[in-house]
Amino acid sequence: MYFVVSSQVFAQMPTVCFGVVAAYGIDNSKPVPAIAKLLQTAISDLQVAMQGTSPKDHPHFAPYRQAFQQLGINPNKYPSSVEAMTKRIIKGSDLPSINPVVDLANAVSLRFMLPMGAHDIDALQDDLTVRFAEAGDSFIPFGADQPETVAPGELVYASGDRVRTRRWIWRQSQMGSIQPESKNIFFPIDGFAVHRDRIKQAQMTLKDLLVQHFSCQTKSGWVDAHNQRWKL
């Protein structure tokens, strides 16, 4: 099974790139207090760093907002996942603990101000692909049990005809979400060439923390216009 980015995506966004990490043999069923602390530290640090700054004006988020506009996605209505978390935090809303793996991904995402997904590899029905939606694709929102239709042409993460993330890096599906029983997990870090150094740092940090807290096996890679697929 592979993580694949469609050549059509690179045709529209030539400098888009993905730092990828996979972890195998995780025990996500028990609380990890050290990870909860990492998340709270990332939240506190972000609150300090963002004082007096609107997320929509922050230079780290600008390339995503520009790409969303190019893709026909309103970045004010559908911000990237990390911008949405940032808005929530600086407004004083709580960012709840979900489970250790999700909390760790959120902590690293906030620390480096980069969008990061987490996908249960064992729940994939086919390769995980970043592509433009096609007729027949469907998406199940969190908390729902009925799928919603996805308009053809929307940039998505998908496995087969099941959309895993809508509007590229906006919101993940209920299907394939990380649960306490999830053991083998794929983490994409989405960005552009301008983000390369920060993506590499986030990738290394994530790998180290996964090994430290879960004693799991990990591997990492890089997907861009010159290398459009990576084996999960």
Secondary structure as GFF3:
##gff-version 3
##sequence-region A 1 232
A	DSSP	beta_strand	2	5	.	.	.	ID=ss1
A	DSSP	alpha_helix	7	12	.	.	.	ID=ss2
A	DSSP	beta_strand	16	24	.	.	.	ID=ss3
A	DSSP	alpha_helix	33	49	.	.	.	ID=ss4
A	DSSP	three_ten_helix	55	57	.	.	.	ID=ss5
A	DSSP	alpha_helix	62	70	.	.	.	ID=ss6
A	DSSP	alpha_helix	81	90	.	.	.	ID=ss7
A	DSSP	alpha_helix	100	112	.	.	.	ID=ss8
A	DSSP	beta_strand	119	120	.	.	.	ID=ss9
A	DSSP	three_ten_helix	121	123	.	.	.	ID=ss10
A	DSSP	beta_strand	128	132	.	.	.	ID=ss11
A	DSSP	beta_strand	138	139	.	.	.	ID=ss12
A	DSSP	beta_strand	148	149	.	.	.	ID=ss13
A	DSSP	beta_strand	155	159	.	.	.	ID=ss14
A	DSSP	beta_strand	162	166	.	.	.	ID=ss15
A	DSSP	beta_strand	171	172	.	.	.	ID=ss16
A	DSSP	beta_strand	185	192	.	.	.	ID=ss17
A	DSSP	three_ten_helix	193	195	.	.	.	ID=ss18
A	DSSP	alpha_helix	196	214	.	.	.	ID=ss19
A	DSSP	beta_strand	217	223	.	.	.	ID=ss20
A	DSSP	beta_strand	229	231	.	.	.	ID=ss21
###
